[in-house]
Structure formats: structure tokens, C-alpha cells
Amino acid sequence: MKFKKFNVFLNSKIGPYEKTIKVDSDKSLSIRSFLIGSISQGISVVKNVLESEDVKTTITACRNLGIRVKKIKPGKYNIYGKGLGSFYAKKNASINFGNSGTLARLLLGILSTTPNIYIRVSGDHSLNKRNMKKLINLMQKFGATFLPKNKYSFPLKLISSNMPIGINYESGVSAQLKSAVILAGLNSYGNTCVNEKIISRDHTENLLMKNTNAIKIIKSKAKKIKVFGKNNLKSININVSGDPSSAAFFTALTLLNSRSSLVIKNVGLNPSRIGFYKVLMKQKANIKFRNLRKENNESKGDIFVKSCKLKPLSVPANLYPSTTDEYLLLFLIASLQKGVSTFKGISDLANKESSRAHEMKKILNQIGIKCVLTKSEMKIFGKGMVDAGNKKIFIKNLGDHRIAMCAFLLGILTNAKTYIKNFETVFTSSPSFLNLMRSLGAKFEIQK
């Protein structure tokens, strides 16, 4: 499903608020639930699904590969899994990943070791520009072929391996590459071993955890994941929690907006996803986690936030894996504090929907905030809470939902006249974003 294009214009500052909200469901868990449910045995049930564009694209892809997915009611789906190696497509059929890098990497992991797959794969304009070399090199180790050779961006042709053999993989900061290897290993002969020296988000492992015949996790100084190929997977039953990345936008807004407080209910608080909150808590930000509990090996709870003064930020490289999606928000927060903030180890931000650090630098420059950006480090010379009523922020169509959302926050916090093109890209991850912002008192115009 494609959302109709529209632009957003902002021309006024948000006022104080005291509210309780519930953010959109977790996109990472929603996408993984459909993919893992499809290759499991029997009927999997997924509730509180994020019904965003990326997730709908995932459902369409599963259906196009021969899996029955039935919508029971809004947010609840039954997935009629056929087991490992069961995806099927006619020769030279096409699968489109839309804007979703998560779907692209994880599904290619599954398809690379699924027998008799000869398909064309592509994404939208934004995804087609992203470099997939690391993924392609990994899947080639399992025996898959990608054509044309030495081309590392979509569109591509995938020819799967009919005799995939497990591999050993030294995992880096990318949870998507790690997940692709795990999913490819499930249908390979022999064992696949992932050595994870840098801990990244672990939703894939958590969803597979009860399949002790297929996966084993050894935690010592470095985490090791062993995948035992060709073992059937049990169906899953999951109630998806709120997305901590979506919640981060409302957390940042509340911290920066004077005399404001917010409760965000039922948010996923997986330790591998809360680096953003840890950075701010270390700076004595008024953030508290309450009502903590665990379901399906995933932590969740409520986030309590109050506006407060913050100090400049110093974010080391080792926090990047657990903070990847929220670095733009940290840049925004740093720009509205007095002093110099430093962010290290951010080179992978160049391979997102846009070159995120570079684009954020350009946005901050539009309201007079100085930034110095190198390949792996950003320094921001914060000015405090500026009134930029005489400034303009213009965001062209980048196809990047997080850039658009950050620009929205910057506009309502600084009073800058802000024009964001193609704001519908936000619906790939957070279809309730504008409605929630309106409930907090944000004023904006939608221009079609």
C-alpha cells in the first residue's frame, strides 16, 4: 500500500502539556513476527501489529511467496506457516521491499537458503540507493548468487543455493546483518555460528529462543549464537509492544518543551534498544521506567518524562548499536543545549534511508547551529533553546521518515517556519505521529 503524498507546514511553537499517550507498535518486532511465523510450523498469532507501510509491504511479500496471512481484526493476524524452505515464487517473479531495509536484509537471508528461488528484488527510490554489499557477501558464503555481479544495490536478481552450508560470522554493529545470517542458517546444512563482540538488538534471537533444537545462545565475555540447521520451528504467539524508537521522539520533545510531562504506556524496553534513554539518563534527564515486565523474552514498561535542563552530550562509539535509530534525536537535543556535544562511531549513518548525519547537519545549519562532521564523528555547538521565528527550515523529499520527524520537532520547538516535503514517508514507521502531536497541542498544516 502506498500513502498519498502530502507536505507539512509548521509556523508556531508548541505550548506546555501534561498527557498520557500510547505510541505506535514496534516495527522491528512486527516485521520479524511475519517472517519467522511464515517459516515456522503451524499457525502463528501476532497481536498489536504496527500497520505501517513497511509492515504491509512485509505481509504482501509473504503472501507473494505462498504464505497465507489472515487479518482477524485491526492489529491481529494469523500466519499459516509452512516451515523452513517453504517460500515459493515463479521463476523471475519480482519482490519489492518498498522503503524497508529491515525487510530487504531479513527476507534475503531466508530466501538465499530456500531451494529453487530465482527472483528479481528491488525497493523504492530511497532503498535502491543503499549499499547492500555486506549482505550480498554474506549470502554468497551460503551459496546464493546475485546478478549482475559486482553490483551492490537494488534492483538485483537472486538465485538461491540448493545446497547451503552453515557459516561462521563475526557480527558487527548491524542487527539486520546478524539476523539475516541467523535466518539463512536455519535452513542450511550443518551449523552456523555468530560471534557477537558488539551487542546489537536481539529481537530475532528472542523470537526464536524457545526452539532449543534450532538455536542456542551462549553468553560469556562475548555472546555466541549457534544455529543448528534444518530443524523445524515452533509457531509464535506475540503481543507487540510500543516502539521505543517512536517513543523517543515524544520523550525528546517533552524534555525540551518547558513545563511539560508525559507518560508513554506499554513501550518495548529491550536492553539492546534503549541506548538513547541511557545516554540521557546519564545526563540526569528526568526519565523513569516503571511497571516493568517481560513477555516473549522482551522487556516492556511505561516511560515517565518531565522537561528539564540537560548538559552537552558525549556519546561514545560503543553506544551506537543500541542507539542507531535515535542519533538524529540526540543531534537535535544537543543543538538546543548550550555547549559542545560530541558523537563518535557514526559512520554507518551514511547507509540509512539518507546520509543522516549529513542531512541533519544541513537542517541545523538552516537555523544557525554550527556542526562539524567527519566520517565517523559529529560535533554540535549548541546554542540553547533558540527562537528561530525569523529562520526557515526546508526539507526536500529524502524518503527518510526520521529526518522528517526530527525536522517537525525542531520546527515546533524553535518556532522556525518549517516546510517538510513528502511527509507521508513517516507512515512507514509511525502512522499515528501527527495525530499524537496534535493531541499534545502541536499546530501544523497539511498540504496535498
PyMOL commands that set and color helices and strands:
alter all, ss='L'
color gray80, all
select helices_A, chain A and resi 27-38+53-64+101-112+127-129+133-141+175-186+203-208+244-256+271-273+275-282+317-319+324-335+347-351+356-366+401-414+423-428+433-439
alter helices_A, ss='H'
color red, helices_A
select strands_A, chain A and resi 7-10+18-21+41-47+68-73+76-82+93-96+118-122+145-147+156-159+168-171+191-196+215-218+223-228+237-239+261-268+287-295+298-306+314-315+338-344+370-373+377-383+392-395+417-420+445-447
alter strands_A, ss='S'
color yellow, strands_A
deselect
rebuild
show_as cartoon
